[in-house]
Amino acid sequence: KMLLNGKERIEDLTENDFSILIDQKGVDMKIGLDIASLAYKKQVDQIVLISGDSDFVPASKLARREGIDFILDSLGEKVKDDLSLHIDGLKTHIDSLKPINKTQLLTTDL
């Protein structure tokens, strides 16, 4: 408020003036609804979910019942048993991800 009221300048802000608020209300539910919608409307043949969360068991079961090939990428993490029962395949590309060297990025021709 002080910044908006002109009582404080951007230059006066320090690291302690900032905080990160991460709020994921209903994200799993929204993803589940998207999966259900895609499956019921037959808009896709395959869904690749990047997660290992067993909250997606109902969505994966529904998609498979509708004939959708349901692939999971758990980013190298262990998949919960109840979820692994309801997927058609497990792939991960985490091994192919490498840290980016900023110097190399700046000098690489694109």
Summary of the structure (lengths in Angstrom):
residues: 110
radius of gyration: 21.2
end to end distance: 43.3
largest distance: 60.4
contacts: 222
relative contact order: 0.12
helix: 41%
strand: 11%
